């Protein structure tokens, strides 16, 4: 049974910019076994056919762990991948109603936000969850200036009824700082994918997140 978004604390992204396609399946398994609650496939340079092939392989592992499987940038692929749970779109990826229609009834749709105004707008248009950041400078999003930690508490107050995953340069070594600023959920990319032991890294991050829930 797939976890509700409200129960998801640690968001992992299987980014083929950091991990080779040949290693992606093994890395996905490590992350999920370590406690990643929700997993996104991000493959900016891959074809739709390649994304679907990877998603078809990853989906059974996500299902075994009850983790939603999210496809980055491709709402229309959700209906073509029976194991996909939803899609994630950025600020430049079109309106929410199009993504909702393209991905089908019941799919989760997340939206990247980089300011309080964008977060409020994403809630108003019906996003199921928000990404908020980048908190720190990160090569994953080189074109976006860091938003810092100051607005974390404010964005949670402004959007209290949607899961918000703080993202962008978040790693195990700064996770306590991010949580102290008011975050309840985070998305970690390079920290997880490049860790010497991704499973242990994920487990430690998930434990800190769980402890912070009070």
N, C-alpha and C positions, 0 to 999 in steps of 0.2 A: 504494500500500500504506500502510495506516494505521500511524503510528509507535507503538511500544510506549510505555506510560506511563513506563517507566524512562528513555526517551530524551527525554522532554518536560521542558524547563527553564522555559520562559516560557509562562504561562497567561494568556490574554486573555479578558475577558468583554465581550460585545457587549450592553451594558446600555442598554435604551431609556429609562432615566432620565437618561442623559447624551447620547445620540445619537438624533435623530429617526428614526422608522421609515423615512422616505423616504431617509435617508442611510445606513442600516444596512448595506446590501449593499456600498456603496463602502467603508465603514469596515472591514468584515470583510476585504475584499480587501487594503486597505492593511496591516492588522495581519498577515495571513498572509504577504504578500510581504516584510514586514519581519522575519519570523522567529518569530512567535508559533507555538508548537508545538501548542497545544491551545486550542480556542475554545469558550466557553460562551455560549449565548443566555439572557439574563435579561430577562424582560419582565413585571414584576410586575403591571402594569395592563392587560395584553393578554389577549384571549380565547384559548382553546385553538386556535380556528380561525386566529387571527392569528399565533400562535406557530408553528403548523405551516406556514403559508404562508411565513413568513420562513425557517424551517428548511429548507424545500424549496429556497429560493433560495440559501441559504448553503452547503448540503451539497456541491454540486459544487465550490465553491471550496475547501472544506476537503479534499475528496478529491484535488483537484489538488496540494495541498501535503502530503498525507499526514497531515493534522491531525485528531485525534478531534474530533467535534462533540458537545458536551454540552448537554442541556436542563436548565435550572434548575427545580426544584420539581415537575416533571411526569414521573415515571417512566413513567406509562401512555401518554405520547405517543411514547415511543421506538419502540414497535412500529408506530406509525402514520406514522412518518417514516423511510423506508428509509435515508436518509443519516445518521441520528443514531447515535452510537456509545454513548451512555449518558446518565445523569442525575446531577444533583448535588442532595443533600438536606441540609437544616439539622437542627439538634438537635430541632426541633419538627415535623418532617415524617414522623414515624412510624418504624417498625422497618425495619431493613435488609432483612429477609427479604421484606417486602411490596414494597419498591422493586425488589428483585431479581426477584421473580416478575412484577411489573407490566411491567418493562422488557424481559424476555425473556432467553433464554439467551445468554451471551456479552457482554452489555452491561456497560460500566464503570459503577460506582456510586461516587461520591465523597461524603464527609460533611464538613460544616463542624464544626470543633472549636475550643473556646475555652479549653481547659485541658489539662494533662497527663492528668488522669483521663478526660476526654472523648476524647482521642486514643487512649489505651489501649483504651477501650471501643469506639471505631470500628474499631480493628484486630481486636478480639476478635469483633465481629459480622461481619467480613469485608469492610469497605470496601476498594475497590481503590486509592483514594488519599485523602489527607486535605487539607483546607484548615485552616490553623492561624492564628488571629488573632482580632480585628484587632490588628496590631502597634502601630499608631498610631490616633489618633482619625480617623474618616472619616465623611462624610455618607452614605456608602453603607450603613453599619451604625450609625446613631446610638444605638441602644438597647444596644449592647455596649461596655463599657468597654475601653480598650486593654489588651492583655496585656503589651505591652512586648517587649523583646528578650531578657530574662534566661532564658526557658525554651526558646529556640530549640534550643540544643545538647541540652538535656535531652529534648525531644520527639523529636529525631532518634535519640537513644540508646535511648529507650523504645520507639520504633516504627521499627526499622532496616530493615524489609523492606517498607515501603510508601512510595511517593513522597509527600512532604509539600510542599505549596505554601503558603509564608508569604504572608499576605494582610492587607490593611487599611492603607491609607495608604502603601503601598509605591510609590515613584516613582523615577525615574532619579536624582534628587538625593540620595536616601538609600539607594540600592541597595547601594552598597559597605559601608555601615554594617550593613545587614541580612545581607549575605554574611559580613562579619567576625564576626558573632554566631553563625554556624554554619549559616545557610540554604544550601540547595543549589538550591532551586527557588522561584519566586515567582509570585504572581498579581498583575497590575497592572490596575486598572480605569480610574479617571479620568485618570491620567497618560497612558495610551495614547489614550483616547477624546478627550481635550480638547487633545492636543498639536497644535501648528501643522502639524507634519509627522508624522503617526502612523507612517508607514512607517520614517522615519529614527529616530524615538524607539524603536520596537520593535527595530530593528537594533542600536542602541547598547546597549539593555538585554540583548539576547540575547548580544552579544559579551562583556559583563561576566560574565554567567552562565557562559558557556562557559569563559572564562579562569579562573573560580574553581573549576572542577571538578578542576583539578590533573592 
